[in-house]
Amino acid sequence: MHAGRAATAIAIATAVLVAAPVISIVSLALQPASDVWHDLINYVLPAALLDTALLLVGVGAVTLLIGAGTAWVMSRHDFAGRGMLLWLMPLPLAIPTYLAAYVYADLFEPLGLVHRTLATWLPLGDALGLLPNLRSLPGAIFVIGLVLYPYVYLSARATFQVQSAEFAEAATTLGAGRWTILWRVSLPMARPALAVGVALVALETLNDIGASEYLGIRTLTVSIFTTWLNRGSLAGAAQLACLMLAIVAGLIAMERYGRRNASIEFSAESPHVRRRTPLSGARASIAFAVCVLPVLIGFVVPLLYLAHQALGRGLLANFDPLLWRHTFHSFAFAGLATLMALMLALATTIAHRLRPDPLRYVALSIAQAGYALPGLVIALGLLTPVLAVDNALSAVATWTGRSLPGLVLVGSGMAVVIAYTIRFLAVPVGMIKAGFDSIPSDYDESARAVGAGQGVMLRQIYLPLLRPAMLGAVIIMFVDCLKELPATLLLRPLNVETLSTSIYQYASRGNFEDGALAALLIIAASIGPVAWLTRFSEVPSGPA
């Protein structure tokens, strides 16, 4: 088949694949579920909507304060330890939200490490009174915000460090001080980047189920989970999922509104970048402390606590052989999903590159929309399509007189792989598209002038130049798949556990510490890719 036509066919199939869970959810939601809605309306939905709204607003505010504040300090100042912080600041992204919740709830529970430490100086009852209640909405906001702030930090810092010095110089000429310039110049110019970062934080918060459930927050995500599994109402869960999709659409609309007039705010006519201000003495110490504190709380403390538990409980000396199996399942699902997503993303972006018509643009846009879908919604939406395919395969086997294959997609774990592919397809699509945007169109025209076909262009021009983007996409998506909990929890085959679901099972039984080694494996796999994100993030300071 002609390379361009094949890529177009795959691009259309990819768009259908991503849209399938949403179509399925809407179809399921049209079924009656009056038997559960009386209880949902009276006892579940009001609290779920309120807790979800408060959690989104609270986590958004925490990440905005920490992320934008530290990004401004790092972009505007030079101080001792700044070079080290460039690599450390994004590392909380290596800690999944559910791991952070398990660690901090364990640390601050009665007779936990913090309580026992306080009890060495105070009576036991007085020490208990000083403990914050992390199994609460403020506790969830604190825990989730401390591991998700790098989304805002990375986007804000990328903007702060390239802002033109002329705007600040003009404000200084008019008598504006440092804080006035921050509030009236730097932050308004960074609004599009801040909107993107906060939107990503909101989507990740909405996707969370492990942390919210463990800390006792009845979010809409948790309500969908319990309605499906505990109440046995697939239609009711689908109707709640449609409500969640409406919230997602609202978050995306707010993000687009926040990025309005971005082309005006980021002008390329003033390339003079502001020079970072050197700090010394107490100011340098304060700047370092402000930036290192979120890293300590969001990354170092969970990492050290998990390492302490793994060593103290002898999890290395008495290694559980099941952990090898869980690791294999995690890597197999993540590897297959990454490979599938990479091929689909490559075909979709190539189709748009070769002939950027409206059909291919729509296919590319839909392919990038999967990340906005919470993993639980994708799992719920995939249930009917994958079971229909399995039933169709069984019908074909019966018609041909062959033995029944059973549940092929569900039983083999391919449903998990498909869910991963849909949810994280936006990662390779975005990075490969950015790689294509950096390839001049003159290369295409020169290749066509010498008679090179599309297949030759793909092998000799596109793939070699896209290799760095594809490598980055593979690394980031693989780790995202390892950390994904909701979709894995609901679509994995019976008696199959991954690293994330095994940790969830330990936490559900009240002995989360026994899963410390599995948690360390996830973190170890995540540290490299997260650090890799900062590799090209530093922009040289402007001239003095």
HELIX and SHEET records of a PDB file:
HELIX    1   1 ALA A    3  ALA A   29  1                                  27    
HELIX    2   2 SER A   34  ASP A   39  1                                   6    
HELIX    3   3 LEU A   40  VAL A   44  3                                   5    
HELIX    4   4 LEU A   45  ARG A   76  1                                  32    
HELIX    5   5 ARG A   82  LEU A   88  1                                   7    
HELIX    6   6 LEU A   91  ALA A   94  5                                   4    
HELIX    7   7 THR A   97  PHE A  108  1                                  12    
HELIX    8   8 LEU A  113  LEU A  118  1                                   6    
HELIX    9   9 LEU A  124  LEU A  130  1                                   7    
HELIX   10  10 LEU A  137  PHE A  160  1                                  24    
HELIX   11  11 ALA A  165  THR A  173  1                                   9    
HELIX   12  12 ARG A  178  ILE A  181  1                                   4    
HELIX   13  13 LEU A  182  SER A  186  3                                   5    
HELIX   14  14 LEU A  187  MET A  189  1                                   3    
HELIX   15  15 ARG A  191  ASN A  207  1                                  17    
HELIX   16  16 GLY A  210  TYR A  214  1                                   5    
HELIX   17  17 LEU A  220  LEU A  229  1                                  10    
HELIX   18  18 LEU A  234  GLY A  258  1                                  25    
HELIX   19  19 ALA A  262  GLU A  265  1                                   4    
HELIX   20  20 GLY A  281  VAL A  295  1                                  15    
HELIX   21  21 LEU A  296  VAL A  300  3                                   5    
HELIX   22  22 VAL A  301  GLY A  312  1                                  12    
HELIX   23  23 PRO A  321  LEU A  354  1                                  34    
HELIX   24  24 PRO A  358  ALA A  367  1                                  10    
HELIX   25  25 GLY A  370  ALA A  372  5                                   3    
HELIX   26  26 GLY A  375  TRP A  399  1                                  25    
HELIX   27  27 VAL A  408  SER A  412  1                                   5    
HELIX   28  28 MET A  414  PHE A  424  1                                  11    
HELIX   29  29 ALA A  426  ASP A  437  1                                  12    
HELIX   30  30 SER A  441  ALA A  449  1                                   9    
HELIX   31  31 GLN A  454  MET A  457  1                                   4    
HELIX   32  32 LEU A  458  TYR A  462  3                                   5    
HELIX   33  33 LEU A  463  LYS A  483  1                                  21    
HELIX   34  34 PRO A  486  LEU A  491  1                                   6    
HELIX   35  35 LEU A  499  SER A  508  1                                  10    
HELIX   36  36 PHE A  512  GLY A  515  5                                   4    
HELIX   37  37 ALA A  516  TRP A  532  1                                  17    
SHEET    1   A 2 HIS A  77  ASP A  78  0                                        
SHEET    2   A 2 THR A 277  PRO A 278  1                                        
END                                                                             
